[in-house]
Amino acid sequence: MKIVLAYSGGLDTSIILKWLIENYNAEVICFTADIGQGEEVEEARLKALRTGASKAYALDLREEFVADFVFPMFRSGALYEGYYLLGTSIARPLIAKHLVRIAQEEGAEAIAHGATGKGNDQVRFELTAYALEPSIKVIAPWREWSFVGRSEMIAYAAQHGIPIPVTIEKPYSMDANLLHISYEGGVLEDPWNEPPAGMFRLTLDPEKAPDQYEYVEVDFVEGDPVAVNGERLSPAALLTRLNEIGGRNAVGRVDLVENRFVGMKSRGVYETPGGTLLYHARRAVESLTLDREVLHQRDQLAIKYAELVYNGFWFAPEREALQAYFDHVAKTVTGTARLKLYKGNVIVAGRKSPISLYDKSLVSFDEKGGYNQADADGFIKLNSLRLRVRAKAQPKD
């Protein structure tokens, strides 16, 4: 049997590689997606070969990740449950897409992943796989093996001489890409526990951030960011630059208890410095260029879109239909936002657009601007008609 494994080199997939070889008597091909983890990608490829993989792919998908997944998602204005910028959620369909492609090219009967049976990632990986290759076999060791928890897996790794980046003393799980880093498990499973001070990797602690403001300008063209401080950059380079700027100003930390698709609540801690800057910059430009009703409608639909991405329905017709709507709306999102950063805070300091709907003369207290204030009398009376009728009909207290 030939299996293609989505391999990160972390605790779970390090164990899974050896477990698949032993329990399925399989040839295992490993695939690691470079979506911004840095040196960990090549280290994972070499580790996979040392641990028994017959082949190990390490593909640079950074530009595809940002251009074809992150940016389209950001055009929607999506936030899951008001806080989460979907950094892990949006990476899974890309990884699964290439996992299936490699399986097809290698003639593998199955793919495997390291997502647990309690989490969201199993759903995201498998919904994508079945959408792209209906006949694919999916192996999810967490739903089959007898390990109860990570302490037993750490012991298994020691028994088989598998190096792992997790210890009993520091057992929380991390997942990194160009959009964010997520932290779950271990000491974080108690929502009352504050995250360990030394845990964060992308952002400075607010107390250690600079004591002066830093300004950053982001240019948008038809919905997508194209430049930072006047310098045009590729999608991946632009997000990397904003990660650096946001990170040194302590921007982008989120700690929340979220509702998983499978039905349970979980506590996640996230660092999304560049994505947080893009979110605020984009909304600043949209405030100038989007019609009121379109903006309000877009925000309503963005809630549903965020749920679809979170739940793993990237390659589903309803997400694709919503994407067409958001892409159409985003055509008018062209302009520049100026943000003021200070110790974790993001303040909109200015915004401009060549196609702005903002009319200074119309809104000014000092100009008439073609607006007859007396018209407001009839406007208010018509809108208050039902309220006045209701008030007359109700008994007085």
C-alpha positions in Angstrom: 0.0 0.0 0.0 1.2 3.5 -0.8 0.2 6.5 1.4 0.9 10.2 1.1 1.2 11.8 4.5 0.8 15.5 5.2 3.9 15.9 7.3 5.0 18.8 9.5 7.7 17.1 11.5 5.9 17.9 14.7 4.9 15.5 17.4 1.8 14.0 15.8 3.1 13.5 12.2 6.5 12.3 13.4 4.7 9.5 15.3 2.2 8.9 12.5 4.9 8.2 9.9 6.4 5.4 11.9 2.9 4.1 12.9 1.7 3.9 9.3 4.8 1.9 8.3 4.3 -0.5 11.2 0.5 -0.9 11.2 -0.3 -0.6 7.4 2.9 -2.2 6.2 2.9 0.7 3.8 5.2 2.8 1.7 4.8 6.3 3.0 5.5 9.4 1.0 5.7 12.6 3.0 4.6 16.0 1.9 5.5 19.2 3.7 4.0 22.5 2.4 6.1 25.6 2.8 3.5 28.3 3.7 5.9 30.4 5.8 7.3 28.2 8.5 10.9 29.0 7.5 13.7 26.6 8.1 11.4 24.0 9.6 10.3 22.9 6.1 13.7 21.5 4.9 14.3 20.1 8.4 11.0 18.3 8.2 11.8 16.8 4.8 15.1 15.4 6.0 13.6 14.1 9.2 10.9 12.3 7.2 13.5 10.5 5.2 15.4 9.6 8.3 12.3 8.3 9.9 11.4 5.9 7.1 9.6 7.8 4.3 10.3 6.5 0.8 10.1 10.0 -0.6 9.7 13.5 0.9 8.3 16.5 -0.9 8.8 20.0 0.4 7.0 22.5 -1.8 7.2 26.3 -1.7 3.6 27.4 -1.7 4.0 30.8 -0.1 2.9 32.9 -3.0 0.0 30.6 -3.9 -1.1 30.6 -0.2 -1.3 34.3 0.1 -2.5 35.2 -3.5 -5.1 32.4 -4.0 -6.3 31.7 -0.4 -5.5 34.5 2.0 -6.2 37.5 -0.2 -9.5 36.1 -1.5 -10.6 35.4 2.0 -9.6 38.9 3.1 -11.7 40.4 0.3 -14.8 39.0 2.2 -13.9 40.8 5.5 -14.3 37.4 7.2 -13.8 37.1 11.0 -14.9 33.9 12.8 -16.9 34.7 15.9 -15.7 38.3 15.9 -12.0 37.7 16.5 -10.4 34.9 14.6 -8.8 35.8 11.2 -8.8 32.1 10.2 -5.1 31.6 9.8 -5.1 27.8 10.3 -8.5 27.3 8.6 -7.4 28.9 5.3 -4.1 26.9 5.1 -5.8 23.4 5.2 -7.5 23.4 1.8 -4.2 24.4 0.1 -2.3 21.6 1.8 -5.0 19.1 1.1 -5.1 20.2 -2.6 -1.5 19.3 -3.1 -1.7 16.2 -0.9 -4.3 14.9 -3.3 -2.3 16.0 -6.4 0.8 14.2 -5.2 -1.2 11.0 -4.4 -2.6 11.1 -8.0 0.9 11.6 -9.5 2.4 8.9 -7.3 -0.4 6.4 -7.8 -1.1 6.3 -4.0 -4.3 4.7 -2.8 -4.6 6.8 0.3 -3.6 10.0 2.0 -3.1 10.5 5.7 -3.1 13.5 8.1 -2.3 14.2 11.8 -5.5 15.9 12.8 -7.2 14.6 15.9 -10.7 13.2 16.0 -11.8 16.0 18.2 -10.7 18.9 16.0 -11.6 20.9 13.0 -8.6 20.1 10.8 -9.7 16.5 10.1 -12.9 18.0 8.6 -11.0 20.6 6.5 -8.5 18.1 5.1 -11.1 15.5 4.3 -13.8 17.7 2.8 -11.1 19.1 0.5 -9.8 15.7 -0.4 -13.2 14.3 -1.2 -14.2 17.4 -3.2 -11.1 17.0 -5.4 -10.8 13.2 -5.6 -14.1 11.4 -4.5 -12.5 8.0 -4.5 -9.5 8.8 -2.3 -9.0 6.8 0.9 -8.3 8.9 3.9 -6.4 7.5 6.9 -6.7 9.4 10.2 -4.5 7.6 12.8 -6.0 9.7 15.7 -9.3 8.0 15.0 -7.7 4.5 15.0 -4.8 4.1 17.3 -4.8 3.4 21.1 -2.8 6.4 22.3 -4.8 8.3 24.8 -2.8 11.6 24.7 0.4 13.3 23.9 2.3 12.0 26.9 1.9 8.4 25.5 3.0 9.7 22.1 6.1 11.3 23.6 7.0 7.9 25.1 6.5 6.2 21.8 8.8 8.7 20.1 11.5 8.0 22.7 11.1 4.3 22.3 11.6 4.6 18.5 14.3 7.2 18.6 12.2 9.9 16.9 13.2 13.4 17.8 10.2 15.7 18.6 9.9 19.4 19.3 7.5 18.9 22.3 8.2 17.9 25.9 6.0 17.1 28.9 6.9 20.5 30.4 6.0 22.4 27.2 3.2 20.4 25.6 1.1 23.0 23.8 0.8 22.5 20.1 1.8 25.2 17.5 0.9 25.6 13.9 2.7 28.3 11.9 2.2 29.9 8.4 2.6 33.3 6.8 -0.7 34.5 8.2 -0.4 33.4 11.8 0.8 31.1 14.5 -1.7 29.2 16.6 -1.2 27.7 20.1 -3.4 25.0 21.6 -3.4 22.3 24.2 -1.4 21.7 27.4 -1.5 24.6 29.8 -3.8 26.5 27.4 -6.6 24.0 27.9 -7.7 25.8 31.0 -9.3 29.1 29.8 -8.4 30.7 33.1 -4.6 30.2 32.5 -2.8 33.2 31.0 -0.6 32.1 28.1 3.1 31.7 29.1 5.0 34.9 28.5 7.7 33.2 26.5 5.3 31.3 24.2 4.8 34.0 21.5 7.1 34.0 18.5 5.8 36.6 16.0 4.9 39.5 18.3 6.7 41.4 21.1 5.1 41.8 24.4 3.3 45.2 24.6 5.5 46.2 27.5 8.6 45.6 25.4 7.3 47.3 22.2 8.7 50.7 21.3 7.6 53.8 23.3 6.8 55.8 20.1 4.2 55.4 17.4 5.0 53.8 14.1 3.1 54.7 11.0 2.5 52.3 8.1 0.7 52.9 4.8 -1.0 50.1 2.8 -2.1 50.6 -0.8 -5.0 48.5 -2.2 -6.0 48.0 -5.9 -9.3 46.4 -6.7 -9.5 44.7 -3.3 -6.0 43.4 -2.9 -3.1 45.0 -1.0 -0.2 45.8 -3.4 2.3 48.0 -1.6 3.6 48.9 1.9 4.9 52.4 2.5 4.9 53.0 -1.2 6.9 49.9 -2.1 5.2 47.3 -4.3 5.6 43.8 -3.1 4.5 40.3 -4.1 1.6 38.9 -2.0 3.9 36.7 0.2 6.5 39.5 0.5 3.9 42.0 1.4 2.4 39.8 4.2 5.9 39.1 5.5 6.7 42.8 5.6 3.5 43.5 7.5 4.2 40.7 9.9 7.5 42.3 10.8 6.0 45.8 11.3 3.0 44.5 13.3 5.1 42.1 15.3 7.6 44.7 16.6 4.6 46.8 17.7 2.9 43.9 19.6 0.0 43.9 17.2 -2.1 40.8 16.5 -2.5 38.7 19.6 -5.9 37.0 20.1 -6.9 34.7 22.9 -10.4 33.2 22.5 -12.6 30.3 23.3 -14.2 29.3 20.0 -16.8 26.9 18.8 -15.5 24.0 16.8 -17.5 22.5 14.0 -17.6 19.1 15.7 -19.5 20.6 18.6 -17.1 21.4 21.4 -15.6 24.6 22.6 -11.8 25.0 22.5 -9.3 27.6 23.6 -6.9 29.0 21.0 -4.3 31.6 21.2 -3.2 33.3 17.9 -0.6 35.7 16.6 -1.7 37.4 13.3 0.3 40.7 13.1 0.3 41.3 9.3 -3.3 40.0 8.9 -4.5 42.3 11.6 -2.9 45.3 9.9 -4.5 44.3 6.6 -7.9 43.9 8.2 -7.9 47.4 9.7 -6.3 49.0 6.6 -8.8 47.4 4.3 -11.8 48.5 6.3 -10.5 52.0 6.3 -10.4 52.1 2.5 -13.8 50.4 2.3 -15.3 53.1 4.4 -14.6 55.5 1.6 -15.3 53.4 -1.5 -18.2 51.0 -0.6 -21.8 52.0 -0.8 -23.6 51.9 2.5 -26.0 49.1 1.6 -23.3 47.0 -0.2 -21.0 47.3 2.9 -23.7 46.3 5.3 -24.8 43.4 3.1 -21.1 42.3 2.6 -20.6 42.3 6.4 -23.7 40.1 6.9 -22.6 37.6 4.3 -19.0 37.6 5.7 -20.3 35.9 8.8 -21.5 32.9 6.7 -18.3 32.9 4.6 -16.2 32.8 7.8 -18.1 29.8 9.0 -17.6 28.0 5.6 -13.9 28.6 5.7 -13.6 27.6 9.4 -15.7 24.4 8.8 -13.6 23.3 5.8 -16.0 24.1 2.9 -13.4 26.0 0.7 -14.0 23.8 -2.3 -17.8 23.9 -1.9 -20.2 25.6 -4.3 -21.7 27.9 -1.7 -18.2 29.3 -0.8 -17.4 29.8 -4.5 -20.7 31.6 -5.1 -20.1 33.9 -2.2 -16.5 34.5 -3.4 -17.9 35.7 -6.7 -20.0 38.3 -4.9 -17.1 39.4 -2.6 -14.8 39.7 -5.6 -17.3 41.9 -7.4 -17.7 44.1 -4.4 -13.9 44.4 -3.9 -13.5 45.9 -7.4 -14.1 49.4 -5.9 -11.7 48.9 -3.0 -8.8 51.0 -4.3 -7.0 53.5 -2.1 -4.5 53.9 0.7 -4.9 53.5 4.5 -2.4 55.0 7.0 -2.2 53.2 10.3 -0.7 54.3 13.6 0.7 51.5 15.7 1.5 51.6 19.4 2.0 48.8 21.9 -0.6 46.4 20.4 -3.0 49.1 19.2 -3.9 49.8 15.6 -5.3 53.2 15.0 -6.5 54.4 11.6 -4.7 57.7 11.1 -5.9 58.4 7.5 -7.4 57.0 4.4 -7.8 58.2 0.8 -9.0 56.9 -2.5 -9.2 58.2 -6.1 -12.8 56.8 -6.3 -13.9 57.9 -2.8 -17.7 58.3 -2.2 -16.9 60.7 0.6 -18.0 64.3 -0.4 -16.5 66.9 2.0 -18.7 69.7 0.7 -21.8 67.5 1.2 -21.1 66.7 4.8 -19.4 69.9 5.8 -21.0 72.2 8.5 -19.6 75.2 6.6 -20.9 74.5 3.1 -24.3 73.8 1.7 -22.9 71.3 -0.8 -26.1 70.9 -2.8 -28.0 69.5 0.3 -31.3 71.2 1.5 -31.5 70.6 5.2 -35.3 71.2 5.1 -35.6 68.0 3.2 -34.7 66.1 6.4 -38.1 67.1 8.0 -40.1 65.0 5.5 -37.5 62.2 5.7 -37.8 61.9 9.5 -41.6 62.2 9.5 -42.1 59.4 7.0 -39.6 57.1 8.9 -41.3 57.9 12.2 -44.9 57.3 10.8 -45.2 53.7 12.1 -43.7 54.7 15.4 -46.3 57.4 15.9 -49.1 55.1 14.8 -47.9 52.5 17.3 -47.6 55.0 20.1 -51.2 56.2 19.6 -52.6 52.7 19.6 -50.9 51.6 22.8 -52.5 52.3 26.2 -50.8 54.9 28.3 -49.1 53.7 31.5 
